[in-house]
Amino acid sequence: MLELLVLRTHEVYSARLSRELDAIDPVPEPSAKRSRVDRSSGSASRAGALNSYVSTLIHKESQAIDVKCAGWIYRRALPLQTTENDDFKDYSRALNPAYSPPTRFALARHLLENDDTESKMKAFYDLLKARFPWLVIIPCASHCLDPLFADTWKHPVSGRSMLFVSSMTQYWRQHSLPKSVLERCQRSEYGQYLQLQRPGDTRWKSQHDAAEALLETEVAMEKAVVDSVFKNECVSSGTTEQRKAAVEAAPAVKDDKNWTELAMVAQMLGPLANALDAGQSNEHGLGKVRSALFRLQDHFGTFKYPISAGPTLKQHVMKSFLDRKRYTLRPIHSLAYIRDPRYMDNPRQPGTTELARALDLLKSLAAAHDVKLASASRKLTTEDELPDGYPPKTADKIIEEYTAFQSRSAGHMVIPVVWEESAVKNPLSWWKHWGYDVPHLQAVAVKIMKMPMGFAAGERSFSNAANIQSKLRTRLAYSTLHTLLYI
């Protein structure tokens, strides 16, 4: 049926062009700058006036067709490789021999250049904030902190350490004979086999995990490179590539400078790894993000950097941290921090400007809470239908109750047991059990404490879905996939 449709379409198109050619002079041979000839169809000039006519297609017309094709692919959710299919090429050639469909890479470029731009997304967020002042936009804490690893490794000192980790891990994992020698030395030294971690390409924390695993087996690895089996079988025999890799690995392991720098970098980035682990969980409250940023700033500011690295390493690390802090920190993080009972006695508190923005957000959330209560009580669907005189109870009381919370002077908050470490361990439970003395602040605080710190759980769901519905299971029913993901 498709072939008949193609043939019929081509016949109608050719007949129309023949009638037009009868009324005009023969079309001259197009120039290279203006035309786009389908070279795969042979010489168009020998095919007569009709093929000479249809073989001309200016760049602007071809680009317009490409854009329409990209829109069709996007709307129908088709794979980008559709345009590279031989049947699709034959169909396009039958409709217009002068047109060559774009490749999947050119198609992707058209789709990305149209809508998904950072400036348009930022403008969209600004419009949302203007229309809904109480709208809270939270970046994923784990996604914001993870690139800080990559930022710090751009310095030559830390970069050398990561290169050392990558080369050593790759050599001792991928070569079977050196791996067996290292395993024997590990069992002799530690009584067990210690697996080296393979660092990921973009999962930057995995680089730190690989560094920690490499440091744990330092002594065994130094014994392995002086082992007689390693010298005789790895360095002196084997293929040229194997001997070259062994000759390069042995002096790198014996160089104490590599291990010293690696230990320093691992110690420097240890708190960042802990903060990243906390950012991937949703059990500690959103205020933990601000607390982690406080601890990281103190750690990077007071860390004893090696004298050999000079002041540039500290300057590079602090600049990278402050850039990521500005990108990560939002007023909701500061508001959650000052509402979290765990950090009431913490000497590190937000500055004046940061605190003012957090309190402005608190007022906006309180006003939004009043709007929702008034709309629900009157069974209204939009905010515009509310009368002018509806009582803003939460907005009027929120600052007064905030002051009472800060001074611990509201009802049961004067009791010391309320502020014990065991009681404030879970901030959401604390506000549900002890916040009834400040009911308006409690209503807003409970919503804040329910907000997630990151979205790593959602990312893991995407990964699980890709592993379940693989290329070998393309016919998996949606209901089955849904059930498997919820197990």
C-alpha positions in Angstrom: 0.0 0.0 0.0 2.9 2.4 0.8 4.6 1.7 -2.5 1.4 2.4 -4.4 1.0 5.7 -2.5 4.6 6.7 -3.3 4.2 5.8 -7.0 0.9 7.7 -7.3 2.3 10.7 -5.5 5.3 10.8 -7.8 3.1 10.5 -10.9 0.9 13.4 -9.8 4.0 15.5 -8.9 5.7 14.7 -12.3 2.6 15.4 -14.3 2.2 18.8 -12.6 5.9 19.7 -13.3 5.6 18.6 -16.9 2.7 21.0 -17.5 4.7 23.8 -15.9 7.7 22.9 -18.1 5.6 23.1 -21.2 4.9 26.8 -20.4 8.4 27.9 -19.5 11.9 27.7 -21.1 14.3 24.9 -20.1 15.8 25.5 -16.7 19.6 26.1 -16.8 22.0 23.9 -14.9 22.0 25.1 -11.3 25.1 26.4 -9.6 26.9 24.7 -6.8 26.1 27.5 -4.3 22.4 27.4 -5.0 21.5 23.8 -5.7 21.6 20.7 -3.6 21.8 17.7 -6.1 21.0 14.2 -5.0 24.4 12.7 -6.1 23.2 9.1 -5.4 20.7 9.2 -8.2 23.3 9.6 -11.0 23.7 12.6 -13.4 20.6 14.7 -13.3 21.5 16.6 -16.5 21.1 13.5 -18.7 17.6 12.7 -17.3 15.9 15.6 -19.2 14.2 18.8 -18.3 12.0 17.3 -15.7 14.8 15.9 -13.5 16.8 19.1 -14.1 13.9 21.0 -12.7 13.3 18.9 -9.6 17.1 18.6 -8.8 17.3 22.2 -7.7 16.7 23.0 -4.1 18.1 26.0 -2.4 19.5 25.8 1.1 16.7 27.8 2.7 14.1 25.4 1.3 16.0 22.4 2.4 16.5 23.8 5.9 12.7 24.5 6.1 12.0 20.9 5.2 14.5 19.7 7.8 12.8 21.7 10.5 9.3 20.3 9.6 10.8 16.8 9.6 12.3 17.4 13.1 8.9 18.6 14.4 7.2 15.6 13.0 9.8 13.3 14.6 9.4 15.1 17.9 5.6 15.2 18.0 5.3 11.5 17.1 8.0 10.5 19.6 9.9 8.6 16.8 13.5 7.6 17.1 16.0 10.0 15.5 17.3 7.2 13.3 14.1 7.2 11.4 15.5 9.6 8.8 18.5 7.3 8.2 16.2 4.4 7.4 16.5 3.2 3.7 12.7 3.1 3.3 12.4 6.6 4.5 15.1 7.8 2.2 13.3 6.1 -0.8 10.1 7.7 0.2 11.7 11.1 0.4 13.4 10.6 -2.9 10.1 9.7 -4.6 8.5 12.8 -3.3 11.4 15.1 -4.3 14.6 13.7 -5.7 16.5 16.9 -4.7 15.9 16.5 -1.0 18.2 14.4 1.2 16.8 13.7 4.7 19.0 15.0 7.6 21.1 12.6 9.7 20.2 11.9 13.3 22.9 14.3 14.4 21.6 17.2 12.3 18.0 16.4 13.5 19.1 16.6 17.1 20.7 19.9 16.4 17.4 21.3 15.1 15.5 20.1 18.1 18.0 21.4 20.6 18.3 24.8 19.0 14.6 25.5 19.0 13.3 25.4 22.5 15.6 23.8 25.1 17.8 26.8 25.9 18.9 28.0 29.3 17.8 31.6 28.8 14.3 30.6 27.9 14.1 28.3 30.9 15.3 31.0 33.2 12.7 33.4 31.7 10.0 30.8 32.2 11.0 30.5 35.9 11.0 34.2 36.3 7.5 34.4 35.0 6.4 31.6 37.3 7.9 33.5 40.3 6.2 36.7 39.3 2.8 35.0 39.0 3.2 32.7 42.0 5.5 34.3 44.6 5.1 31.2 46.9 6.4 28.8 44.3 9.5 27.0 45.5 12.1 25.8 43.0 14.6 23.4 44.5 17.7 22.2 42.7 18.8 18.6 43.4 21.5 18.9 46.1 23.4 15.8 44.9 23.5 17.0 41.3 24.8 20.4 42.5 27.5 19.0 44.8 28.7 16.2 42.6 30.4 18.5 39.9 32.4 20.1 42.7 34.6 17.0 42.6 35.3 17.7 38.9 35.9 21.4 39.6 38.6 20.7 42.2 40.4 18.2 40.0 41.1 20.9 37.4 44.0 22.0 39.6 47.3 20.3 38.6 47.9 18.8 42.0 44.6 17.1 42.4 44.5 16.4 38.7 47.7 14.4 39.0 46.2 12.4 41.8 43.1 11.5 39.9 45.2 10.5 36.9 47.2 8.2 39.2 44.0 6.6 40.5 42.7 6.1 37.0 45.9 4.5 35.6 46.5 2.3 38.6 42.9 1.1 38.8 42.8 0.3 35.1 46.1 -1.6 35.1 45.6 -3.7 38.2 42.0 -4.6 37.3 42.4 -5.3 33.6 45.6 -7.4 33.6 45.0 -10.9 35.0 48.6 -11.8 36.0 49.3 -8.5 37.9 45.9 -8.8 39.5 46.6 -12.3 40.8 50.0 -11.1 42.2 48.2 -8.1 43.9 45.5 -10.4 45.3 48.2 -12.7 46.8 50.0 -9.8 48.4 46.7 -8.4 49.8 45.8 -11.7 51.4 49.3 -11.9 52.9 49.2 -8.3 54.2 45.5 -7.8 55.2 44.2 -11.4 55.4 41.6 -10.6 52.7 41.2 -9.5 49.1 40.4 -5.8 48.6 38.6 -5.0 45.4 39.7 -1.8 43.6 36.8 0.5 42.6 36.3 1.4 39.0 35.7 5.2 38.7 32.8 6.3 36.5 33.1 8.8 33.7 30.6 11.4 35.0 29.8 10.1 38.5 32.5 12.2 40.1 32.1 10.8 43.6 33.1 7.4 42.3 36.6 8.9 41.6 36.9 9.6 45.3 35.7 6.1 46.2 38.3 4.7 43.8 41.0 6.8 45.5 40.0 5.5 49.0 40.1 1.9 47.7 43.5 2.5 46.2 44.9 4.0 49.4 43.7 0.9 51.4 45.9 -1.4 49.3 49.0 0.9 49.2 51.3 -1.5 51.1 50.2 -4.6 49.2 50.6 -2.8 45.9 54.1 -1.7 46.8 55.0 -5.3 47.6 53.4 -6.5 44.4 55.7 -4.4 42.1 58.8 -5.9 43.8 57.5 -9.4 43.8 59.6 -11.9 41.8 56.6 -13.1 39.7 55.8 -9.5 38.7 59.3 -8.8 37.7 59.8 -12.0 35.8 56.4 -12.5 34.2 55.0 -9.0 33.8 58.0 -6.8 33.3 60.3 -9.2 31.4 57.8 -11.3 29.5 54.5 -11.0 27.8 53.5 -8.8 24.8 55.0 -5.5 24.1 51.9 -3.7 25.4 51.9 -5.7 28.6 55.6 -5.0 29.3 55.1 -1.3 28.6 52.2 -1.1 31.0 54.1 -3.0 33.7 57.2 -0.7 33.3 55.0 2.4 33.6 53.1 1.0 36.6 56.0 -0.1 38.8 57.8 3.3 39.2 54.4 5.1 39.7 53.6 2.8 42.6 57.1 3.2 44.1 56.9 7.0 44.0 55.9 8.2 47.4 54.9 11.6 46.1 51.9 10.0 44.2 50.6 8.4 47.4 51.2 11.6 49.5 49.2 13.8 47.1 46.5 11.2 46.8 46.1 10.9 50.5 45.9 14.7 50.8 43.3 15.0 48.0 41.2 12.1 49.5 41.3 13.8 52.9 40.4 17.2 51.4 37.4 15.8 49.5 36.2 13.4 52.3 33.6 15.8 53.8 32.3 16.6 50.3 31.7 12.9 49.8 29.8 12.7 53.1 27.7 15.7 52.1 26.9 14.1 48.8 25.7 10.9 50.5 23.5 13.0 52.7 22.1 14.9 49.7 20.9 11.6 48.1 18.7 10.7 51.1 15.3 12.2 52.0 15.3 11.5 55.7 17.0 14.5 57.3 15.1 17.6 56.2 16.0 20.3 53.7 17.9 22.2 56.3 20.7 19.7 56.1 21.7 21.1 52.7 22.5 24.5 54.3 24.2 22.8 57.2 26.4 20.8 54.8 27.4 24.0 52.9 28.4 25.6 56.3 30.6 22.6 57.1 32.2 22.5 53.7 33.1 26.2 53.8 34.7 25.7 57.2 36.5 22.6 56.1 37.9 24.1 52.8 38.8 27.3 54.6 40.8 25.7 57.4 42.2 22.7 55.6 46.0 22.4 55.8 47.0 22.4 52.1 50.5 21.2 51.3 53.2 23.9 51.0 54.4 22.4 47.8 51.1 23.2 46.2 51.4 26.8 47.0 48.4 29.2 47.6 46.9 28.4 44.2 45.3 25.1 45.4 43.4 26.7 48.2 42.3 29.6 46.0 41.1 27.2 43.3 39.1 25.0 45.8 37.5 28.0 47.5 36.5 29.6 44.2 35.0 26.3 43.0 33.1 25.9 46.2 31.7 29.4 46.3 30.6 29.1 42.7 28.7 25.8 43.4 27.3 27.3 46.6 25.8 30.3 44.7 24.3 27.8 42.2 22.9 25.5 44.9 21.7 27.7 47.7 18.1 29.0 47.6 16.0 30.9 50.2 14.1 27.7 50.9 17.4 26.1 52.2 18.0 29.0 54.6 14.3 28.9 55.7 14.5 25.2 56.4 17.7 25.6 58.3 16.4 28.3 60.7 13.2 26.2 61.2 15.1 23.0 61.9 15.3 22.5 65.7 18.7 20.6 65.3 20.5 23.8 64.3 19.0 26.2 66.9 22.2 26.3 68.9 24.6 26.1 65.9 26.9 29.2 65.9 26.8 29.2 62.1 23.6 31.1 61.1 22.6 32.8 57.8 23.7 36.4 57.3 21.4 39.4 57.3 20.7 39.4 53.6 20.2 35.6 53.5 17.9 35.7 56.5 15.8 38.5 55.1 15.2 36.5 51.9 14.3 33.5 53.9 11.7 35.5 56.0 10.2 37.0 52.8 9.7 33.5 51.5 8.1 32.5 54.9 5.6 35.4 54.5 4.8 34.3 51.0 4.2 30.7 52.0 2.0 31.9 54.9 -0.1 34.1 52.5 -0.4 31.2 50.1 -1.6 29.0 53.0 -4.3 31.5 53.8 -5.4 31.6 50.2 -5.7 27.9 50.0 -7.7 27.7 53.3 -10.0 30.5 52.2 -10.6 29.0 48.8 -11.3 25.6 50.2 -13.7 26.9 52.8 -15.7 28.8 50.1 -15.3 26.0 47.5 -13.6 28.3 45.0 -11.4 27.2 42.2 -9.3 30.3 41.6 -7.7 32.9 43.8 -9.4 35.8 41.9 -12.8 34.7 43.2 -11.8 35.4 46.8 -13.3 38.5 48.4 -11.0 41.3 49.5 -11.7 40.9 53.2 -10.9 37.3 53.8 -8.9 36.9 57.1 -5.2 36.3 56.5 -4.7 34.5 59.9 -1.4 32.8 59.1 0.2 35.8 57.5 -0.6 38.0 60.5 0.6 35.5 63.1 3.6 34.0 61.3 6.3 36.5 62.4 5.0 36.6 66.0 5.1 32.8 66.2 8.5 32.8 64.6 9.8 35.0 67.3 8.3 32.8 70.0 10.0 29.7 68.4 13.4 31.4 68.3 13.1 32.4 72.0 11.7 29.0 73.0 8.9 30.8 74.9 5.8 29.2 73.3 4.0 26.7 75.5 5.8 23.4 75.9 8.9 24.8 74.1 10.2 26.1 77.4 10.7 22.5 78.6 14.3 21.3 78.1 13.3 17.8 77.1 11.8 19.2 73.9 15.2 20.2 72.6 17.1 17.1 73.5 19.1 15.4 70.7 16.8 12.4 70.6 13.7 14.6 70.3 15.0 16.8 67.4 16.6 13.9 65.5 13.7 14.0 63.0 12.6 17.6 62.3 9.4 16.6 60.6 8.3 14.5 63.6 9.4 17.2 65.9 7.1 19.8 64.3 4.2 17.4 64.2 4.5 16.6 67.9 5.7 19.9 69.5 4.7 22.6 67.0 1.0 22.9 68.1 1.9 25.8 70.4 2.7 27.8 67.2 0.0 26.4 64.9 0.4 28.9 62.0 4.1 28.4 61.9 3.6 24.7 62.3 1.4 24.5 59.2 4.2 26.1 57.0 7.1 24.3 58.7 5.6 20.8 58.2 5.3 21.5 54.4 9.0 22.7 54.4 10.3 19.7 56.2 8.5 17.4 53.7 10.5 18.8 50.8 13.2 16.4 49.5 16.9 17.4 49.5 17.5 15.8 46.1 16.1 13.6 43.4 18.6 10.8 43.3 15.7 8.3 44.0 14.0 9.4 40.8 17.3 9.1 38.9 17.7 5.6 40.2 14.2 4.8 39.0 15.1 5.9 35.5 18.2 3.6 35.7 16.1 0.7 36.9 13.6 1.2 34.1 16.4 1.2 31.5 17.8 -2.0 33.0 14.4 -3.7 33.0 13.1 -2.6 29.6 16.3 -3.2 27.7 16.8 -3.8 23.9 16.0 -7.5 24.5 12.7 -6.7 26.2 11.1 -4.1 24.0 7.7 -5.9 24.0 7.4 -5.6 27.8 3.9 -4.4 28.6 3.5 -1.1 30.4 1.6 -2.7 33.3 4.4 -5.3 33.8 7.0 -2.6 33.8 5.0 -0.5 36.2 4.7 -3.4 38.6 8.4 -4.3 38.4 9.5 -0.7 39.2 7.3 -0.6 42.3 8.6 -3.9 43.7 
